[in-house]
Structures are given as structure tokens and as C-alpha cells.
Amino acid sequence: MPPTHPTAPVPPTHPTAPTARVLDETDEPAVRALLTSDPVAACVIAGRVEAAGTSAAALGAPLWGLGSGPSLDAVCLAGANLIPFALPGAERPAAEAFADRARRAGRRCSTIVGPAASVDPLWALLEPSWGPARDHRPRQPLLAIEGPPAVAPEPRVRPVRLADLDVLLPAAVAMFTEEVGVSPLRVDGGAGYRARVADLVRAGQSLAWIEGGEVLFKAEIGAVSRSVCQVQGVWVAPAHRGRGIGTVGTAAVVEYARTAIAPVVSLYVNDFNGAARAAYARVGFREVGRFASVLF
């Protein structure tokens, strides 16, 4: 986990400002009900809750909640990534409540990511104490596909075997560095990142086209809930770009994911990545929302 970021003095909380609380196992029904309001946008948190429940000890990070009585208007998973999710109309009070908790805890996350309607007001409140960010990506179309891809899948894209980990890892590092702007090897020599990649391989959630000991295409199914899975880390080797590999490779990932993991396949993409957006459109993805990311 990154070290706590020094914070500016915490401004006083307005007496009527909403207050978030740390949720526990008794809140799980309310959390599940909230997340079903938008299963695609809530996929990451929903997958964690389905696997571990809602207590901080089980999740490995606190889950903050805002609401009254038996229902919740918003939640925020405060782990390595800070992930807010709120009902329409509740984004501003949720941002105020979550920003208050986040400022007092200090920054322990490497990214704020989630629906733009929740991330934007949260970052506006946190930027004076947590900023400047290394990168801010306010427009990331959230895409989804339900049903078979619109183009034929590449048959050579397959689940990666653990024996292929050493071949896959350099491609995974290259993708991460290209996408995020820093190397995942900078922290703990890359041990944590290697473990994460290996976990996805063991789970059958890492797919690649490997030929002659070289990775031509790779992607991971990085988040999984019962109804939706989220594709992450799509990458084509630079020497093989411009040949349609990203399109047919992504189609293969979609076909595998929707039949083996969850019926709806989603991903989000940077708005400035025209080539990727065109490839996803050819596969059959449609835009269903907008994400935003703040990277530190």
C-alpha cells in the first residue's frame, strides 16, 4: 500500500454536512441492493462484496456508506483504489461525506476511480489537500456488451497457463506502464504486481495470444460479479498494431467471458484513445455510462 500522503489542514465540517460511516456485515443487504441499481458501473465493488462481504476485515479495506435507516444512497471502497458509487442525485452529499473521511484518513490510495458523476465532485473537494494529481482522466466511456461479439473471435487467444507467467509478465508490465505512466515494478520490486498477475492466471481470468514465446495480445478480466465482468489491461504488442489484432483479440475475450464468467462484459476506455474505441465499437460494445480516474 502506498505511504500516506501528507494532507493540508482539514477544514471544519459544517454542522449539517452528511456523515459517512464504516459499514459492517449487518449492512450487506443494503449494499447489495444499492449496487444492483447499476450493475455495470458497480461491478468492481459488487465483485468484492460478493466474494468477501462488507466488513472491513473481510474486504481488507473499509467500505464507507451514506444513508439512513435500512437503505444506502452511496458507498465508497477505501482501499488501494478509492471507488465511490452513488445513486443519481446523491453524488454531491456522498462526495462531501466521503471527502471528509478521506481527508482525515490521509491519502492511502493510488487512484480514485469510478462513475464520473461520483468521482468528479469527490475530487473537487479533495484536490486542495490531495492535489495535484499525476494525471486526471475525466472522460472515460464505460462500455458493455451482452451477447456474442459482432466479429469473429481470434481462436489463438486462450486462457494463460501458469507455465506461461514469465512470458506474460513483461507484456503485462509494458501495458501497465504505457497505460498508467509509471512502472508497476517501482513498488516492492514488482513482487505484488507479479502476484496479482499470477492470481488472475490461476483464476482463468488472464487471456493472451502467445506465439513463438511472444505475447501478441493480452487482456485480463479484472473484476467479476455475478452479472457483470470488467475487462482490463487490453494490450497489443507495438510491432503488431494496426493489423486488427486488438479487435479480434477483444472479441475472443468477450466470447470467453460471457460464456465462462458473467453474461455482461464491460470495460472503460480513455476518450482520447481513438483506435481502441473504434476496435471496441467493431466488437459490438455500446456506451452505457462514463467513468473518471484520478491517478497519483
C-alpha positions as CSV (number, residue, x, y, z in Angstrom):
1,M,0.0,0.0,0.0
2,P,1.4,3.5,-0.9
3,P,2.5,5.6,2.0
4,T,0.1,8.1,3.4
5,H,0.1,11.3,1.5
6,P,0.7,14.4,3.6
7,T,-2.5,16.4,3.9
8,A,-3.4,20.0,4.3
9,P,-5.2,21.1,7.4
10,V,-8.7,19.6,7.5
11,P,-11.4,22.3,7.1
12,P,-14.1,22.2,9.8
13,T,-17.1,20.1,8.9
14,H,-20.4,22.1,8.5
15,P,-22.8,21.1,11.2
16,T,-25.3,19.9,8.6
17,A,-22.8,18.1,6.4
18,P,-23.6,14.5,5.7
19,T,-21.6,11.9,7.6
20,A,-20.4,8.6,6.2
21,R,-19.9,5.6,8.5
22,V,-17.8,2.5,8.1
23,L,-20.1,-0.4,7.2
24,D,-20.0,-3.9,8.7
25,E,-21.5,-7.3,7.9
26,T,-25.0,-6.2,9.0
27,D,-25.1,-3.7,6.1
28,E,-24.6,-6.3,3.4
29,P,-28.2,-6.5,2.2
30,A,-28.4,-2.7,1.9
31,V,-25.1,-2.6,0.0
32,R,-26.2,-5.3,-2.4
33,A,-29.5,-3.5,-3.0
34,L,-27.7,-0.3,-3.8
35,L,-25.2,-1.9,-6.2
36,T,-28.0,-3.5,-8.2
37,S,-29.1,-0.1,-9.3
38,D,-26.3,0.0,-11.9
39,P,-24.6,-3.4,-12.1
40,V,-22.1,-2.4,-14.8
41,A,-20.9,0.8,-13.1
42,A,-20.8,-1.0,-9.7
43,C,-19.1,-4.2,-10.9
44,V,-15.8,-3.8,-9.1
45,I,-17.4,-3.1,-5.7
46,A,-20.1,-5.7,-6.2
47,G,-17.5,-8.4,-7.0
48,R,-15.6,-7.7,-3.9
49,V,-18.7,-7.7,-1.7
50,E,-20.0,-10.9,-3.3
51,A,-16.6,-12.6,-2.6
52,A,-15.9,-11.2,0.9
53,G,-19.0,-9.5,2.4
54,T,-19.0,-5.9,3.7
55,S,-16.9,-5.9,6.9
56,A,-13.6,-4.1,6.7
57,A,-11.7,-7.1,7.9
58,A,-13.0,-9.4,5.2
59,L,-12.6,-6.8,2.4
60,G,-9.2,-5.8,3.5
61,A,-10.3,-2.1,3.4
62,P,-13.1,-0.1,4.9
63,L,-16.3,0.3,3.0
64,W,-17.9,3.7,3.8
65,G,-21.6,4.2,3.5
66,L,-24.1,7.1,3.4
67,G,-27.8,6.6,4.1
68,S,-30.4,6.4,6.7
69,G,-32.4,3.5,8.1
70,P,-32.1,0.2,6.2
71,S,-31.1,1.8,2.9
72,L,-28.0,3.4,1.5
73,D,-27.6,6.2,-1.0
74,A,-23.9,5.7,-1.6
75,V,-20.8,3.6,-0.8
76,C,-17.1,4.1,-1.2
77,L,-14.4,1.4,-1.0
78,A,-11.4,2.9,0.5
79,G,-8.6,0.6,-0.4
80,A,-5.6,0.8,-2.8
81,N,-8.2,2.4,-5.1
82,L,-10.8,4.8,-3.8
83,I,-14.0,3.8,-5.5
84,P,-17.2,5.8,-4.9
85,F,-20.6,4.8,-6.1
86,A,-23.8,6.8,-5.5
87,L,-27.4,6.8,-6.6
88,P,-28.3,9.6,-9.1
89,G,-28.9,12.8,-7.1
90,A,-26.9,11.6,-4.1
91,E,-23.5,12.2,-5.7
92,R,-22.9,15.6,-4.1
93,P,-23.8,14.8,-0.5
94,A,-21.9,11.5,-0.9
95,A,-18.8,13.4,-2.1
96,E,-19.0,15.7,0.9
97,A,-19.2,12.8,3.3
98,F,-16.5,10.7,1.7
99,A,-14.2,13.6,1.2
100,D,-14.4,14.4,5.0
101,R,-13.4,10.8,5.8
102,A,-10.7,10.7,3.2
103,R,-9.1,13.9,4.3
104,R,-9.0,12.8,7.9
105,A,-7.5,9.4,7.0
106,G,-4.9,10.8,4.6
107,R,-4.3,9.5,1.1
108,R,-3.6,5.8,1.0
109,C,-4.8,5.1,-2.5
110,S,-3.0,5.2,-5.8
111,T,-6.2,6.1,-7.8
112,I,-9.7,7.5,-7.4
113,V,-11.8,5.7,-10.0
114,G,-15.5,5.1,-10.7
115,P,-18.6,6.7,-12.2
116,A,-17.7,10.2,-13.2
117,A,-20.8,11.6,-11.5
118,S,-19.3,10.3,-8.2
119,V,-15.6,10.9,-8.8
120,D,-15.9,14.5,-10.1
121,P,-17.4,16.1,-7.0
122,L,-15.2,14.0,-4.7
123,W,-12.0,15.0,-6.5
124,A,-13.1,18.7,-6.5
125,L,-13.3,18.5,-2.7
126,L,-10.1,16.5,-2.2
127,E,-7.9,18.3,-4.7
128,P,-7.0,21.2,-2.4
129,S,-5.5,18.8,0.1
130,W,-4.5,15.8,-2.0
131,G,-3.5,17.5,-5.3
132,P,-2.0,17.9,-7.6
133,A,-2.8,14.6,-9.3
134,R,-0.2,13.0,-11.5
135,D,-3.0,12.5,-14.1
136,H,-6.7,13.3,-14.3
137,R,-8.9,11.5,-16.8
138,P,-12.4,12.9,-16.5
139,R,-13.9,11.3,-19.6
140,Q,-13.6,7.6,-19.9
141,P,-16.6,6.0,-21.7
142,L,-18.0,3.0,-19.9
143,L,-18.9,0.3,-22.4
144,A,-20.8,-3.0,-22.2
145,I,-21.8,-5.9,-24.5
146,E,-24.4,-8.6,-23.8
147,G,-24.4,-11.4,-26.3
148,P,-21.8,-12.6,-28.9
149,P,-19.3,-10.2,-30.4
150,A,-20.0,-8.7,-33.8
151,V,-16.8,-10.0,-35.3
152,A,-15.2,-13.5,-35.3
153,P,-13.0,-14.1,-32.2
154,E,-9.4,-14.9,-32.7
155,P,-9.1,-18.6,-31.8
156,R,-5.5,-18.3,-30.7
157,V,-6.5,-16.2,-27.8
158,R,-6.7,-18.6,-24.8
159,P,-6.6,-18.6,-21.0
160,V,-2.9,-18.2,-19.9
161,R,-1.3,-21.2,-18.1
162,L,0.8,-20.6,-15.0
163,A,3.7,-22.1,-17.0
164,D,3.4,-19.0,-19.3
165,L,3.7,-16.5,-16.5
166,D,7.3,-15.5,-17.2
167,V,6.3,-14.9,-20.9
168,L,3.2,-12.9,-19.9
169,L,4.7,-10.7,-17.2
170,P,6.8,-8.4,-19.5
171,A,3.8,-7.7,-21.6
172,A,1.7,-7.0,-18.5
173,V,4.4,-4.6,-17.2
174,A,4.6,-2.9,-20.6
175,M,0.8,-2.5,-20.7
176,F,0.7,-1.1,-17.2
177,T,3.5,1.3,-17.8
178,E,2.0,2.5,-21.1
179,E,-1.5,3.0,-19.7
180,V,-0.7,4.3,-16.2
181,G,2.5,6.2,-16.9
182,V,4.6,4.5,-14.2
183,S,6.1,1.0,-13.9
184,P,4.4,-1.5,-11.5
185,L,7.9,-2.7,-10.7
186,R,8.7,0.6,-8.8
187,V,7.0,-0.8,-5.7
188,D,8.5,-3.8,-3.8
189,G,10.5,-4.8,-6.9
190,G,7.3,-5.8,-8.7
191,A,6.5,-8.7,-6.3
192,G,3.0,-7.5,-5.6
193,Y,2.2,-7.0,-9.2
194,R,3.6,-10.4,-10.2
195,A,1.4,-11.9,-7.5
196,R,-1.7,-10.1,-8.8
197,V,-1.0,-11.3,-12.4
198,A,-0.4,-14.8,-11.2
199,D,-3.7,-14.8,-9.2
200,L,-5.6,-13.8,-12.4
201,V,-3.9,-16.6,-14.3
202,R,-4.9,-19.1,-11.7
203,A,-8.5,-17.9,-11.7
204,G,-8.7,-18.3,-15.5
205,Q,-9.1,-14.5,-15.9
206,S,-6.0,-13.8,-18.0
207,L,-6.1,-14.4,-21.7
208,A,-3.4,-14.0,-24.3
209,W,-2.3,-14.8,-27.8
210,I,1.2,-16.2,-27.4
211,E,3.2,-17.2,-30.4
212,G,6.8,-18.2,-30.6
213,G,7.4,-17.1,-27.0
214,E,6.0,-13.7,-27.7
215,V,2.7,-12.1,-26.5
216,L,0.9,-10.5,-29.4
217,F,-2.3,-9.7,-27.5
218,K,-3.3,-9.9,-23.8
219,A,-6.2,-8.8,-21.6
220,E,-7.5,-9.6,-18.1
221,I,-11.0,-10.0,-16.7
222,G,-10.0,-7.9,-13.7
223,A,-13.4,-7.6,-11.8
224,V,-16.2,-10.2,-11.6
225,S,-19.6,-10.0,-10.1
226,R,-22.5,-12.5,-10.7
227,S,-24.0,-10.4,-13.5
228,V,-21.1,-8.4,-15.0
229,C,-17.4,-8.8,-15.5
230,Q,-15.0,-6.0,-16.4
231,V,-12.2,-6.4,-18.9
232,Q,-8.9,-4.6,-18.1
233,G,-5.4,-4.4,-19.4
234,V,-6.1,-4.8,-23.1
235,W,-2.8,-4.6,-25.0
236,V,-1.3,-5.4,-28.4
237,A,2.4,-5.7,-28.9
238,P,3.6,-2.5,-30.6
239,A,5.1,-4.3,-33.5
240,H,1.8,-5.9,-34.3
241,R,-0.5,-2.9,-34.0
242,G,-2.6,-1.7,-36.9
243,R,-3.5,-5.2,-38.1
244,G,-6.8,-5.7,-36.3
245,I,-5.4,-7.9,-33.6
246,G,-7.0,-5.8,-30.9
247,T,-10.4,-6.2,-32.4
248,V,-10.4,-10.0,-32.9
249,G,-8.5,-10.5,-29.6
250,T,-11.1,-8.5,-27.7
251,A,-13.8,-10.4,-29.4
252,A,-12.2,-13.6,-28.2
253,V,-12.1,-12.2,-24.6
254,V,-15.8,-11.3,-24.8
255,E,-16.8,-14.7,-26.1
256,Y,-14.8,-16.4,-23.3
257,A,-16.0,-14.0,-20.6
258,R,-19.7,-14.1,-21.4
259,T,-19.9,-17.9,-21.6
260,A,-17.5,-18.8,-18.8
261,I,-17.7,-15.9,-16.3
262,A,-20.6,-13.5,-16.5
263,P,-23.3,-12.6,-19.1
264,V,-22.5,-8.9,-19.4
265,V,-18.9,-7.9,-20.4
266,S,-17.8,-4.3,-19.7
267,L,-14.8,-2.1,-19.9
268,Y,-13.9,1.6,-19.8
269,V,-11.6,3.4,-22.1
270,N,-9.8,6.7,-22.3
271,D,-11.8,9.1,-24.5
272,F,-8.6,10.1,-26.4
273,N,-7.8,6.5,-27.4
274,G,-9.5,6.6,-30.8
275,A,-8.0,3.4,-32.0
276,A,-9.2,1.4,-29.0
277,R,-12.7,3.0,-29.1
278,A,-13.0,2.1,-32.8
279,A,-12.0,-1.5,-32.1
280,Y,-14.5,-1.9,-29.2
281,A,-17.2,-0.5,-31.4
282,R,-16.5,-3.1,-34.1
283,V,-16.7,-5.8,-31.5
284,G,-20.1,-4.6,-30.5
285,F,-19.6,-2.7,-27.3
286,R,-22.1,0.2,-26.6
287,E,-21.6,3.1,-24.3
288,V,-23.6,2.8,-21.1
289,G,-22.0,5.5,-18.9
290,R,-18.9,7.4,-18.1
291,F,-16.0,6.8,-15.7
292,A,-13.3,9.1,-14.4
293,S,-9.9,8.4,-12.9
294,V,-7.5,10.5,-10.8
295,L,-4.0,9.0,-10.7
296,F,-1.4,9.8,-8.1
